[in-house]
Amino acid sequence: MRNRWLGGIWRLWHDQHGASALEYGLICALIFLAMAAAVGTVADETTSMWGKVTDEFNAVAPQP
């Protein structure tokens, strides 16, 4: 029973089927993380820009 179990683990460890799919999955995950970080940075910069636009508009607009 133990030899059968160890033989199954040995075959699983040396099985190459699906290895490239796993590698592609890891590459996609890294690309997603890079995109998420970039979007976060752009979002912060955009929010800051619109805050400055609002401040400038309020400075020149007549108050009711």
C-alpha positions as CSV (number, residue, x, y, z in Angstrom):
1,M,0.0,0.0,0.0
2,R,2.8,2.4,0.9
3,N,4.8,1.6,-2.2
4,R,1.7,2.2,-4.3
5,W,1.1,5.6,-2.6
6,L,4.8,6.6,-3.1
7,G,4.7,5.5,-6.7
8,G,1.7,7.7,-7.3
9,I,3.5,10.7,-5.8
10,W,6.6,9.9,-7.9
11,R,4.5,9.8,-11.1
12,L,2.8,13.0,-10.2
13,W,6.0,14.8,-9.4
14,H,7.6,13.9,-12.7
15,D,4.4,14.5,-14.8
16,Q,5.0,17.3,-17.3
17,H,1.4,17.6,-18.5
18,G,-0.1,21.0,-17.8
19,A,3.3,22.5,-16.8
20,S,3.1,25.1,-19.6
21,A,-0.5,26.0,-18.6
22,L,0.8,26.6,-15.0
23,E,3.6,28.8,-16.3
24,Y,1.1,30.8,-18.5
25,G,-1.1,31.2,-15.4
26,L,1.8,32.6,-13.4
27,I,2.7,35.0,-16.2
28,C,-0.9,36.2,-16.4
29,A,-1.0,36.7,-12.6
30,L,2.2,38.8,-12.7
31,I,0.8,40.9,-15.6
32,F,-2.4,41.4,-13.6
33,L,-0.5,42.5,-10.5
34,A,1.5,45.0,-12.6
35,M,-1.7,46.4,-14.2
36,A,-3.4,46.7,-10.8
37,A,-0.5,48.6,-9.4
38,A,-0.4,50.9,-12.5
39,V,-4.2,51.6,-12.3
40,G,-3.8,52.5,-8.6
41,T,-1.1,55.0,-9.3
42,V,-3.0,56.5,-12.2
43,A,-6.2,56.8,-10.1
44,D,-4.3,58.6,-7.4
45,E,-2.8,61.1,-9.9
46,T,-6.2,61.6,-11.6
47,T,-7.9,62.3,-8.3
48,S,-5.2,64.8,-7.4
49,M,-5.5,66.5,-10.8
50,W,-9.3,66.9,-10.5
51,G,-8.9,68.2,-7.0
52,K,-6.6,70.9,-8.3
53,V,-9.1,71.7,-11.1
54,T,-11.9,72.1,-8.5
55,D,-9.7,74.4,-6.3
56,E,-8.8,76.6,-9.3
57,F,-12.5,76.7,-10.4
58,N,-13.6,77.7,-6.9
59,A,-11.0,80.4,-6.7
60,V,-12.2,82.1,-9.9
61,A,-15.9,81.4,-9.8
62,P,-18.2,83.9,-8.2
63,Q,-19.7,82.8,-4.9
64,P,-23.5,82.8,-4.7
